[in-house]
Amino acid sequence: MIRFAQPGDLSAIRDLWEICFPDDTGFNPYYFDHLFSLNDTLVCELDGCIAAMVQMLPYTLRVHDQDFPVTYIYGACTHPDFRRQHLMSQLLSASFDWDQQHGRIASMLIPQEAWLFDFYRPFGYLPQFSIQTITKQIVPVSNTCLRPLTADDLNACQALYDAQTAQYDMAVIRSATQWQQQLALFQTLGAGAYGWEQNGKLAGYAFVWQEEAGIWAQECICADSANREAFLSALAHQTGCTTVRISGPTDEPAHSLGCIKFYTSQPSMHGYMNLMLN
């Protein structure tokens, strides 16, 4: 039986999550304490067990300057005892029906591994979201323009994001709540979230993870390239790292990150998504 989760399912859902997504970083407990929603969880119940599930997270997609509601499929998983029974196919099909009944124009997801792009293609998911990720050796330089991001900066972050993603046919637009959730996540589990301020105005931001080899600015956006280089040098100084991995929007060659299935015929488009709990 496919249905939305109920309060009594929570323990089984957490157990299934831990089986399918083992984690020692603290993300799993944080996710369930701060981000998880039963109302967005579609489950497949077999023989009284939660055999498979997906999160159907609500997002907004901007397509050529128009905003539309979409679903982001997250945490798609099947219990090992119930695999090879096409349960995920049934869950996704049910999610597509629900989306169309409730006015959502598309379903998006980020494959956890490269081979999964081919797995999701038969369901109609096409790889139309890309991102650039580069690794650089940075000379650390202290700079007073660097400071921690606060909730008061998030409107300015959105403005920078809008400006840098305007080159794309489509981009995921974060709500105020989603920005706040990302800020709290990186402040709690990551190396922090930082802003680059010039003349009293936010000119860049970065959401940063600590990695074994250095730091990863999972989304680094600056108003211009000169700001970005100085920003990265200051981040390297702040974190004590010289190896910096940087991801974000670009007009240069990039790699596929996410897929989308539109419910009506659309031309091929180039999109940007990031900071999707990925």
C-alpha positions in Angstrom: 0.0 0.0 0.0 1.3 3.4 -1.0 0.4 6.3 1.3 1.7 9.3 3.1 3.5 8.7 6.4 1.7 8.8 9.7 3.1 9.6 13.2 3.3 5.9 14.1 5.7 5.3 11.1 8.4 7.5 12.4 10.5 4.9 14.1 10.4 2.5 11.1 11.2 5.4 8.8 14.3 6.3 10.8 15.4 2.7 10.9 15.1 2.4 7.1 16.9 5.7 6.7 19.9 4.5 8.8 20.0 1.2 6.9 20.1 2.9 3.5 22.0 6.1 4.4 24.5 5.2 7.2 26.2 8.3 8.5 28.8 9.2 11.1 28.8 13.0 10.5 25.8 13.8 12.7 23.7 14.7 9.6 21.0 11.9 10.1 20.0 12.9 13.6 20.1 16.6 12.6 17.9 15.9 9.6 15.2 14.2 11.6 15.4 16.7 14.5 15.2 19.8 12.3 14.3 19.1 8.7 12.2 16.0 8.3 8.5 16.2 7.7 6.1 13.3 7.9 3.7 15.2 5.6 6.2 15.1 2.8 7.1 11.4 3.2 5.5 8.9 0.8 5.9 5.3 1.9 5.2 1.8 0.6 3.9 -0.5 3.2 4.2 -4.3 2.7 3.2 -6.9 5.3 3.1 -4.2 8.0 6.6 -2.9 7.2 7.8 0.3 5.7 9.5 -1.3 2.7 10.4 1.8 0.7 9.9 5.6 0.8 10.7 8.9 -0.8 10.6 12.5 0.6 8.5 14.8 -1.7 10.0 18.1 -0.7 8.2 21.3 -2.0 10.4 23.7 -3.9 10.0 26.6 -6.4 11.5 26.4 -9.9 12.1 29.6 -11.8 11.8 28.9 -15.6 12.4 31.9 -17.9 11.5 34.4 -15.1 8.3 32.6 -14.1 8.1 30.7 -10.8 6.4 27.3 -10.5 5.9 24.7 -7.7 7.8 21.5 -8.1 8.7 18.4 -6.1 12.3 17.5 -5.0 12.5 13.8 -4.5 14.9 13.1 -1.7 15.9 10.1 0.4 14.5 7.6 -2.1 15.3 4.2 -0.7 14.1 0.6 -0.4 14.8 -1.9 2.4 17.2 -4.6 1.3 14.6 -7.3 2.0 12.2 -5.8 -0.5 14.4 -4.8 -3.3 13.9 -6.0 -6.9 10.1 -5.8 -6.5 9.8 -2.4 -8.4 8.6 -0.7 -5.3 10.5 2.5 -6.1 8.8 2.6 -9.5 5.4 2.4 -7.8 6.4 5.2 -5.4 7.6 7.5 -8.1 4.5 6.9 -10.2 2.3 7.7 -7.2 4.3 10.9 -6.5 3.9 11.9 -10.2 0.1 11.5 -9.9 0.0 13.5 -6.7 2.1 16.3 -8.1 -0.1 16.7 -11.1 -3.3 16.7 -9.0 -1.8 19.4 -6.8 -0.4 21.7 -9.5 3.3 20.9 -9.4 4.8 21.1 -12.8 7.8 18.8 -12.4 9.7 16.4 -10.3 13.5 16.9 -9.6 16.1 14.7 -8.0 19.9 14.5 -7.5 21.2 11.0 -8.2 23.4 9.8 -5.3 25.8 8.1 -7.7 26.7 8.5 -11.4 25.1 5.2 -12.5 21.7 6.3 -11.1 21.3 8.9 -13.9 20.6 5.9 -16.2 18.4 4.3 -13.6 16.1 7.3 -13.4 16.0 8.1 -17.1 13.2 5.5 -17.9 11.0 7.4 -15.4 11.4 10.6 -17.5 14.2 12.2 -15.5 16.6 14.1 -17.7 20.0 15.5 -16.5 19.3 19.2 -17.1 21.0 20.7 -14.0 24.7 21.2 -13.9 27.3 22.7 -11.6 31.0 23.6 -11.8 33.3 22.2 -9.1 37.0 23.0 -9.1 39.7 22.5 -6.5 42.4 25.1 -6.0 45.4 25.7 -3.9 44.8 29.0 -2.2 47.3 31.3 -0.5 45.7 32.3 2.9 45.3 36.0 3.3 43.4 37.6 6.2 40.8 40.2 5.2 38.3 42.1 7.3 35.7 41.9 4.5 35.1 38.3 5.5 32.5 37.7 8.2 30.0 35.1 9.3 26.7 35.2 7.6 23.6 35.9 9.7 19.9 35.6 9.0 19.8 39.3 8.2 22.0 38.6 5.1 19.7 36.1 3.5 17.8 38.6 1.4 21.1 39.8 0.0 22.2 36.2 -0.6 19.0 35.7 -2.6 19.7 38.8 -4.7 23.3 37.6 -5.4 21.9 34.1 -6.2 19.3 35.5 -8.6 21.9 37.6 -10.4 24.4 34.7 -10.9 21.7 32.2 -12.0 20.0 34.5 -14.4 22.1 33.0 -17.2 20.3 29.7 -16.8 17.0 28.7 -18.4 15.8 27.5 -15.0 17.0 27.6 -11.4 15.7 26.4 -8.1 14.5 29.3 -5.9 14.9 28.9 -2.1 12.2 30.2 0.2 13.2 32.3 3.2 12.7 29.1 5.4 15.0 27.1 3.1 17.7 29.7 3.3 17.4 29.8 7.1 17.6 26.0 7.2 20.8 26.0 5.1 22.4 28.6 7.3 21.6 26.6 10.5 22.8 23.4 8.9 26.2 24.8 8.0 26.6 26.6 11.2 25.9 23.4 13.2 27.5 20.7 11.1 29.7 22.5 8.6 32.7 24.8 8.7 30.3 27.7 8.7 28.6 30.2 6.3 30.5 33.3 5.4 29.8 36.6 3.7 32.1 39.0 1.8 31.2 42.6 2.6 32.4 45.6 0.7 31.3 49.2 1.3 28.6 48.0 3.7 27.1 45.7 1.1 27.2 41.9 0.8 29.2 41.1 -2.3 29.5 37.3 -1.9 28.7 34.3 0.2 29.9 30.8 0.8 28.4 27.8 2.6 31.4 25.7 3.7 32.1 22.1 4.8 35.3 20.9 6.4 36.9 18.1 4.4 39.8 15.8 5.1 41.9 17.6 2.4 40.7 21.1 3.1 37.4 22.9 2.8 34.5 22.7 0.3 32.6 25.8 -0.4 29.5 23.9 -1.6 27.9 27.1 -2.9 30.2 30.1 -3.5 28.7 33.1 -5.2 30.4 36.5 -5.7 29.4 39.6 -7.5 32.6 39.4 -9.6 35.7 37.3 -10.1 38.1 39.7 -8.3 35.9 39.5 -5.2 35.9 35.7 -5.4 39.7 35.3 -5.4 40.1 37.6 -2.4 37.1 35.8 -0.7 38.7 32.4 -1.1 42.0 33.6 0.2 40.2 34.9 3.3 38.3 31.7 3.7 41.5 29.7 3.5 43.0 31.9 6.3 39.8 31.7 8.4 39.7 27.9 8.3 43.5 27.2 8.2 43.3 25.4 4.9 45.0 25.9 1.6 43.1 23.3 -0.5 39.7 24.7 -1.4 37.0 23.0 -3.4 34.5 25.4 -4.9 31.1 24.7 -6.4 28.5 27.1 -7.9 26.9 28.5 -11.0 29.1 29.1 -14.0 29.0 29.8 -17.7 32.0 27.4 -18.2 31.8 23.7 -18.8 30.2 21.9 -15.8 29.2 18.4 -14.7 25.6 17.1 -14.4 24.2 17.3 -10.9 20.5 16.9 -11.0 17.6 15.6 -13.2 14.1 16.8 -13.9 10.9 15.3 -15.2 8.4 17.8 -16.5 4.8 16.8 -16.7 4.2 18.6 -20.0 6.5 18.6 -23.0 9.3 21.1 -22.6 12.4 21.9 -24.7 15.7 20.9 -23.3 16.9 23.4 -20.8 20.0 24.3 -18.8 19.4 24.6 -15.1 21.1 25.2 -11.7 20.3 23.6 -8.4 22.4 23.3 -5.2 22.2 23.2 -1.4 19.5 20.6 -1.7 20.7 18.5 1.3 23.0 16.8 -1.3 
